[in-house]
Amino acid sequence: MSEVKAIGISEVKNMINPQELSREMSGLMEKLFPICRSITGNGSRESLNIIREHIPITLHEVPSGTKVFDWTVPKEWNIRDAYVKNSKGEKVIDFRESNLHIMGYSIPVHERMPLSELKKHLHTLPDHPDWIPYRTSYYRENWGFCLTHRKFMELKEDTYEIYIDSTLEDGYLTYGEYYLKGQTPDEVLLSCHTCHPSLCNDNVSGMVLTTLLGRHLSSLSLRYSYRILFIPGTIGSITWLSLNEDVVKYIKHGLVVTCAGDPGMSTYKRSRMGNAEIDRAVEHVLKHSGSPYRVVDFSPYGYDERQYCSPGFNLAVGCLQRTPHGEYPEYHTSADNCDFVRPEHLADSFSKYLSVLNVLECNRSYFNANPKCEPQLGKRGLYTSTGGQSHAVSDQMALLWVLNLSDGQHTLLEIAEKAEMGFDRVKNSADALLNAGLLSISQRG
């Protein structure tokens, strides 16, 4: 097998201007944040078309009523306006001020009712009286409004006009897909959900990160093929898996991209397998990142990893995020805004994702071309003549580890783990030995 130009995290970092990346991230985030998205509808299409300005995703439309395993693609929901007015004609709740004011998938309503009846359809957060909660009713016809608890407590006994100008009718579930063909048909899956309205960390941050990852990957020669999905949560992954069972066999590694921009430490949720190559690659990158991190075992609750890891598929798909869903108070509230997500945290997540993909791309096994005792490295310029330098000692140890374990059975990641060294150091040593004619690539690799 011939060597290909791997991603090379250092090479990619050299290609990226950090200030330019931050500007791009912030600009895309600000475009996507205000849109009223849901699991179906025009908000989703508008968002995908914005992403399409950066990478050439293909849009797929799946009709309402389509059976997808045990589920059915729902009716399409769209909303134009919604408000609650008091008897003076004043809007006490206004969808146009925040799209979180409407409960997602609310049916059309135009009627009057007393406060006692209206309260049955209002949602607040008493513990955070200035935040608006995010609520939905996807699969049971209902309607409702969300508002701050402070505003709720100010409502007076009155007759209120309720107006929801929405439609719930047969239409389509829309998702975006970007396929990058690599040297092999084996695939890396990157999946991000696009169904939430103005919630920045969950998951505008994931949409931004995935879009820019896709754009940077598109400029490189890749070992793996990459499939990037922009889908509504749960029903989107179920729909994609149902319609693409013939493709699933090619997915060897995968990550669900979400909650990428909050100030918390990086958290990795393992795949159902628990010790797949993707699990070990992410854990290795986080261990050598120089910053705090957390690794948790798989559970059948969370984001779309639970669909990819369902027993009928059992794909090697984990979830790399910062603070997990439900573990930061701003989750599913109006406080999850563009001030909560910072470009520096998003850039840090971007760098870690690139590092993980670099490990996957470069993780090969080799054969030592001179396996009987150590070859003389000095005459090949691979040993420094000056001793005592810590980086030189580490580099030399990396050379020795690679030579000793290049038996066609150990990958570079396995060598890095055994040597307790960063992957890049081990990969650089393998490159030097390969160039010196002391290694050959294993067909296993």
N, C-alpha and C positions, 0 to 999 in steps of 0.2 A: 504494500500500500504506500503510495507516495505521500510525502508530507504536504500539508496545506498551510496556508497563512492563517494561523489561529487568531483569535480575537486580540490577545495580548493586552492586558489591562493597562500596562504602562504606555503602550502605543496609542491606545484609545484616549487615555488621559491627555497625552500630548496633542491629540487632535482637537480636544475640547477646550474652549476658552471658558473658564469658570464663571466669569461675569456674564458672558453671553448666554451660558446655560441657565444661570439664575434668572436673567431677563426673560428668556424663552419660557421657562417654567412659570414664572409669575404672570406673564402675558396670557399664556394658554389657560392657566388657572382662573384668571379674571374673566375670560371669555366663557368658560364652561360653568362657572359657579352659579350665575343667576338663572340658569335654565330650569324650568319645571319638568324634570324627567320622571318617568315611571317605568314599569316593566314593559309598557307598550306606548305608542303614541308619538306625536310630532316632536315633543321635547327630546325623545331619544334620537329621532332622525336628525334633528338640528345639531345635537351634540356629535353624532357620528360624522356629519358633514363638516364640522369644524376640525375634527381629527383627520378627516380626509384631506384637509389642506396641508397636512404635514407628512402623512404616509398614505399610499394608495390602497386603502382598505376596500374590500368588496362588501357591499351591503346585501344582506339576505332578508327576505320577507317571508315569514311563515304564517299562513292563514289561521285566523281564529277557528277553533273547533278541531284543529289537527291533533290527533292522538299521539302523545309522546310518552311511551311506556305507560305508567299508571296515571299520567296527568293529561290535561287537555289545554292547548294554547287558549288563553282567555280572550274575551272581547277586548277591543282596543279602546283605551280611555284617553280622552282629550278634554282640556278645560280652557275656557276663554276668560272667565271672570267668576268671582264669588265674593260675597260680603254679607255682613249682618248689620242692619240699620235699626236704630231706635225709633221711637214714635216721632221724633223731631227730624227724621231723615238723615241723621248723622251716622256715618259708618263707624261702628265700634270694633269691627273686625274687617280687614280688607286684604284680600288675596294679592292685590297689586302692590301692597307694601312688603309682603313676604310670601313666597309660594308655600312656606311651611304652615301658613294659616289654614290651609285646606287639608283635610284628611285625604290621602291618596286614594284614588278610585271612587271618590264620592259621586253618587248618582245625581242627576239634575233635580233641583228643588226650587220651588218658588211659592212660599206660603208665609203666613204670619202665626206667631205663637207666643205664649207668655214665657217669662224667664224660667219658670219651673220646668216647662217642657224643653226649652232650648238647652238647659243645663245637661240634659241627658246626652247631648251631642257635642259637648265641649270637653277638651282635654288640656290639662295644665300640668305644671311641675311645681308643686308646693315647696319642695326643697330648694328650688332654684327659681324664685318668683319672677325674675326678669328674662327668663329663657322661654322660647317657644318649643314645644316638643314636636317630634316627627312621628306621625301615625299613618297607617294605611289599612285598607280593607279590600285586599285584592280579590278574594274568592268568595266573599259574601256581600251582596248588595247592601250598601249602607251609606250614610253621609255623616260628616262631622267637621268641626272646626277646631283648630289648635290656637292657643293664645297664651300670653304670659299669665301667671297666677295673679300678679298684681292687677292686671287689667280685668281679669275675671272677678276679683273681689270688688272692683269698682262698678260692676254692672248693677243697675237698679231695676226694681220691679217695673215692668213695662211690657208692652206688646212689641215684638221684634219682627222685622221683615227678613226672611231668610232667602237668599238668592244664590244658586249655584248653576252657572251656565256651563254645563259639561255634557259630554256624550259618552255613552258606553254602548258600543255596537260592533258588529263584525268588522274586522280589519286585519291587522297583521302584528306579529311580534317581529321586531327588526333587530338584527345584530350585525356587527362588523367583523370581518375576518381578513387577516393579512398573512399570506404565506410566502416565506423566503426559502427558496430552494438551496440546499447545501450540497456538499459533495456526496452525502449519503441520504437515503430516504428516511433514516431514523430521525425522529423529531424531538425538539424541545417545545413544550407548550407553555405559553404565557397567557394567563386568563385574568381579565379584570371586569368587575361588574359596573354597569353604567346606569343603574335604575334609580339612583337616589337624586332628589332635587338639590336644593342649595345646602348640601353637607360637604364641606371641603375635604376633610381628612377621609371621610367615608362616603363617596370614593372619588372625588375629583382628583385627589392626590394620586390615586392609582391610575386613573385615566391619563394624567399628564406624564407620569413616570413611564407607563407602558408605551405611550405614543413616542416619546423621545428615545426610549430603548429601541423601538422598531426602526426609527429613522437612522440611528447610529449603526445598528446591525446591517441595515440595507447597503451600507457602503463597504462592507467587509466580505472577504472570501471566507466562507463558513464550512466547517466540517459537518455539522448537523443542519438539517432543515428546521425552520422555526415556524410555528403556527401561533399567531397572536389573535386572541379573541376578545372582543368588546361586547359583552352580553348582559342582559338583565339577570340579576341574582336568582339562583335556584331554578326557575323555569327556563332560563336561558341555557344553562349548562345541561339540564335535562333534555331540552330540545336539541341542542347541538349533538349530544351523545346519541340520542335516538336516531337522528338523521345521518350520522357519520360513523356508524359502527365499523364500516370497512376501513376507516382511516385510523381508528383507535390503536390498532396493532402497531403502528409506527411510532407512537408516543413512548419515548424511553425515559424522559425526565420532564418535570413540569413544576411551575410555581403559580400560585394565585396571588395577584398583586392587589394589595389594599392597605389602607391606613398607613401611608408611606411618609407623611409629612408632619406628624406631631412631635413634640419634644422628648417623648419617652425613648427608652432604649430599644434596640432592635430585638424582635421576638420571632423565633422560628417555630412553627408548628410542623412536626414531622409528618411524613406520609403515613398511610396505614401500614406500609411495610416496616417502617421504623428505622431501617438501616440501608435504604436504597442509596445509590450513588448521589442522588440529589440531596438526600438528608446529610450525608457525610460531607459533601461539597459545601453546603451552606454552613454547617457547624464549623468546618475548618476555616472558612472565610471570617466568620464572626469571632472565632477564637483568636485569630491573628489580626483582627481589625484595630486593636488597641483601645476599644471602647466597650463599656458594659453591654451585656446581651443576655438573653434568656432563651432556652430551648424547652419546648413542651411536647409531650407525646400527642399523637393523633387522638381526636375524639370525633364522634359523628355529629358534631354541632359546630356551626361557624359559617364559613363562606362556601364557595363552590368546590373546595377540596373534598367536601363530604360526598359530592356526586361523583367526582373523578375517582375517588377512593372507595366507592361502593363495591360490595363484594363481587358483583358481576363484571366489574372493570378492573378494580384494584390497581390503578395506575400509580406510578411513582410521582405523585404530585403533593408538594407541601405548600405551606403558606408563609411567605416572608413579609413581615409587617413591622411596625414599631409597637405602639401600645395596642393590644388586642381589643376587639369590639367589646363594649360594655365595661371596660376597665378604666376608662377616663370619663369624668363627669360630663364632658361636652358631647359625648356620643349621642347621636340621634336627637340633637337639639340645635337651636339657632346659634349657640355658642361655637359650634363647629364651623367656623367661618374662615375667611382669608387671613385674619389676624392670628388665628390659632395655628394654621399651617405656615411654616416658615421655609423659605427657599433653601436655607442651609441644611435643614433636616431632610428635605426632599432630595437635595444634592447628595447627601450622605447615603440615603437609601439607593439612589441611582448608582453611586460608586460601588456599593455592596452587591447590587444585582449584577453589574458588569463583572465584578470579581468572581461571582459564582459561575456566570456563563463562561468566563475565561477558564476556570477549572474544568468544566464539562468539555469545552472545546479541546483543551490541551491534555486531558487525562488519558494518556496512552501507556502501554507497556513496551519495554524494549528488551533487546538481547545484548548482553555484553559480548563484544566481538573479540575480547581478549580475556576469557573467563578464568584462565589458569594463573592465579596470583594477580597482584595489582600490576597494571601497566605503568610504565615510567611516565608520570605526568609532567615532570619538570622539562623534559626535552621537547614536549609539545606545547610549552608555554602555559600549562594549566596549573602550575604550582608557583606561588610567589616566592621569591628568593629572600624576602624579608619576613622574619617570624615575629610573633607576638601581637600582630594586629587582629583584633577580635573579629572584624568582618572577614578578614582573609582566612582565619581559622574556620569560621562558619562556612565560607564558600568551599574550602577544601574538604570539610566534613561532608558537605552536600555532594561533592563529586564522588567521595568514597561510598556514601550510602547508595547513590544511584548506580555506581558500578557493581556494588555487591548484590543489589536486589534486582538488577536488570537480567532476570532469568526467564522473561516471557510470561511470568505469572503474577508479577506485582505491577500495579499501575503507579503513576507518579503520585497520585493522591495517597495511595497506600504507603509509598515510600516517605512522603512528607509527614504522614501521621506517625509512622514508626520512628522517624528521625526527630519528630517534634520540631519541625521547621515549617516556615511559610511555603506555600505552594510555589510562588514565583521564584524563590531561591532554588528549589529543586528543579523546576522547569528550566531555568537558566543554565543550571549545571548539565542537565540532559542535552540542551542545545549545544553547549560547548563540546561535550563528549561526542555528540553526533557529528558535529563539524570536523572533529579530530579523527573521525573514522573508528572510534572506540565503541560505538553503539549502532545497532540497527533496529528499525521499528518492527515490533512483533505484529503478526497478522491479527492477533487477538486485539491489538490496540486500536 
